[in-house]
Amino acid sequence: MIRTPALSILAVVTVAAVVGCHRAPPPPPPEPAPTVNQDSIDAARRAREDSIRADSIRRVQEAEAAARAERDRRIAEMRNTLASQIFFDYDSDALSAQAQSTLDAKLAILNANAAVRLRIAGNADERGSDEYNLALGQRRAAAAKRYLTQHGIADDRLEIVSYGEERPVCQQSDESCYQQNRRDEFEIIAGGDSLNPTD
């Protein structure tokens, strides 16, 4: 008959044998360190250079587009200045201070753009005879031309015409309309496609 202590020893030995058989597996070997691949380094460098070059090209293109837009804006502004009308008092061909200021703005553009030619059209309101208003329109156009030529613009760059009361911009028979119809209009007839923005 086996004694209890012997059974205990046997149990411990059995447990130790079982535990010993179920030992944890050893850890996996460490991953090998990555090796430096010169092709990968070169590809990354080329990608970085391409990105810098593309960014530089984009910035240049954006700057060029902004410069073109600014040039177009300035040319449109010049066209508007050249086309801006001047107005006259009733039965008068005298240039007001405002009319002279408008003509001065045209002078700067005309001086910087020698190929530009203008047609100046004189107009009158409906009061007075057709013949009188045609003559008044002619005097008004001539007054603007004279101002420009006296300030250095060649005579052959300016032509004049009178429409008298034939081309009203306002049809009402009141003073606010009459004021709008007593005017000189300006039209670019040559050199408009080669305008150079002035500084």
C-alpha positions in Angstrom: 0.0 0.0 0.0 1.4 3.4 -1.1 1.5 6.1 1.5 0.0 9.5 1.0 3.4 11.3 0.8 4.5 9.0 -1.9 1.3 9.8 -3.8 2.0 13.6 -3.4 5.5 13.2 -4.8 4.2 11.2 -7.7 1.6 13.9 -8.4 4.3 16.6 -8.3 6.5 14.7 -10.6 3.6 14.0 -13.0 2.6 17.7 -13.0 6.2 18.8 -13.6 6.5 16.4 -16.4 3.3 17.6 -18.0 4.3 21.3 -17.5 7.8 20.6 -18.9 6.3 19.2 -22.1 4.2 22.3 -22.6 6.9 24.8 -22.4 6.3 28.2 -24.3 7.8 28.3 -27.8 10.9 30.4 -28.2 10.4 33.9 -29.5 10.7 34.4 -33.3 14.1 35.6 -34.5 14.3 39.4 -35.0 13.3 40.9 -38.4 16.4 41.6 -40.5 17.2 45.4 -40.6 16.2 47.0 -43.9 19.0 47.4 -46.3 19.6 50.8 -48.0 18.5 50.5 -51.7 20.2 53.3 -53.8 17.5 53.0 -56.4 14.8 53.8 -53.8 16.9 56.8 -52.6 17.3 58.0 -56.2 13.6 57.6 -57.0 12.6 59.6 -53.8 15.0 62.3 -54.7 13.7 62.5 -58.3 10.1 62.6 -57.0 11.0 65.5 -54.6 12.8 67.4 -57.4 9.8 66.8 -59.8 7.4 68.2 -57.1 9.6 71.3 -56.6 9.8 71.8 -60.3 6.1 71.4 -60.8 5.4 73.8 -57.9 7.8 76.3 -59.4 6.1 76.0 -62.9 2.7 76.5 -61.3 3.8 79.6 -59.5 5.3 81.1 -62.7 2.1 80.2 -64.6 -0.1 81.8 -61.9 2.1 85.0 -62.0 1.9 85.2 -65.8 -1.9 84.7 -65.7 -2.2 87.4 -63.0 0.0 89.8 -65.1 -2.2 89.1 -68.2 -5.4 89.7 -66.3 -4.0 93.0 -64.9 -2.9 94.0 -68.4 -6.3 93.2 -69.8 -8.0 95.2 -67.0 -5.8 98.2 -67.6 -6.4 98.1 -71.4 -10.2 97.9 -70.7 -9.8 100.9 -68.4 -7.9 102.8 -71.2 -10.7 102.0 -73.7 -13.3 103.3 -71.3 -11.2 106.5 -70.7 -10.8 107.0 -74.5 -14.6 106.5 -75.0 -15.8 108.6 -72.1 -18.0 111.5 -73.2 -17.9 115.2 -72.4 -20.9 117.4 -71.9 -21.8 121.0 -72.7 -24.0 123.7 -71.4 -27.1 124.8 -73.4 -26.3 126.4 -76.8 -22.5 126.3 -76.0 -19.4 124.7 -77.3 -17.2 125.9 -74.4 -15.3 123.2 -72.6 -16.1 123.0 -68.9 -13.4 122.2 -66.3 -14.9 118.7 -66.1 -14.7 118.3 -69.9 -11.1 119.4 -69.8 -10.3 116.9 -67.1 -11.8 114.1 -69.1 -9.8 115.2 -72.2 -6.6 115.3 -70.1 -7.1 111.7 -69.2 -7.4 110.8 -72.9 -4.2 112.8 -73.6 -2.1 110.5 -71.4 -3.2 107.5 -73.3 -3.0 109.1 -76.7 0.6 110.3 -76.0 1.6 106.7 -75.0 -0.1 105.1 -78.0 0.8 106.9 -81.2 -1.2 104.5 -83.4 -4.5 105.4 -81.8 -6.9 107.5 -83.8 -10.2 108.9 -82.6 -13.5 110.0 -84.1 -15.2 112.8 -82.1 -18.9 113.1 -82.7 -20.7 116.3 -81.6 -24.3 116.1 -80.5 -27.1 118.5 -79.5 -30.4 118.4 -77.7 -33.7 118.7 -79.7 -34.1 122.5 -79.2 -33.2 124.5 -82.3 -33.4 123.8 -86.0 -31.8 120.7 -87.5 -29.3 122.9 -89.3 -28.4 124.9 -86.2 -27.9 121.7 -84.2 -25.7 120.2 -86.8 -23.5 123.3 -86.8 -23.5 123.3 -82.9 -22.5 119.6 -82.9 -19.7 120.4 -85.3 -18.4 123.2 -83.1 -18.5 121.0 -80.0 -16.5 118.2 -81.8 -14.1 120.8 -83.1 -13.6 122.3 -79.5 -12.6 118.9 -78.2 -10.2 118.3 -81.2 -8.7 121.7 -80.8 -8.0 121.1 -77.1 -6.3 117.8 -77.8 -4.2 119.2 -80.7 -3.2 122.2 -78.6 -1.8 119.6 -76.1 0.3 117.8 -78.6 -1.9 115.3 -80.4 -1.4 115.3 -84.2 -4.3 116.7 -86.2 -4.5 113.7 -88.5 -5.2 111.4 -85.5 -8.5 113.0 -84.8 -11.5 113.3 -87.1 -14.8 115.0 -86.3 -18.4 114.6 -87.2 -21.7 116.1 -86.1 -24.9 114.3 -85.6 -26.8 117.4 -84.3 -30.0 116.2 -82.6 -30.2 113.0 -84.6 -28.8 110.6 -82.0 -30.3 111.4 -78.6 -29.4 109.0 -75.8 -32.5 110.2 -73.8 -35.9 110.8 -75.4 -37.7 112.9 -72.8 -38.2 116.6 -73.4 -36.8 117.8 -70.1 -33.5 119.3 -68.8 -32.1 116.1 -67.4 -32.4 114.5 -70.9 -31.2 117.6 -72.6 -28.0 117.5 -70.5 -27.3 114.0 -71.6 -27.8 114.8 -75.3 -25.5 117.8 -75.3 -22.3 115.8 -75.6 -19.2 114.7 -77.6 -18.7 111.0 -78.1 -15.3 109.4 -78.7 -14.7 106.3 -80.8 -11.4 104.5 -81.4 -11.1 104.1 -85.2 -7.5 102.9 -85.4 -4.9 101.4 -83.0 -7.3 100.0 -80.5 -5.9 96.5 -80.8 -2.3 97.6 -79.9 -3.0 99.7 -76.8 -0.1 99.6 -74.3 -1.0 100.2 -70.7 0.5 103.5 -69.4 2.2 103.6 -66.0 
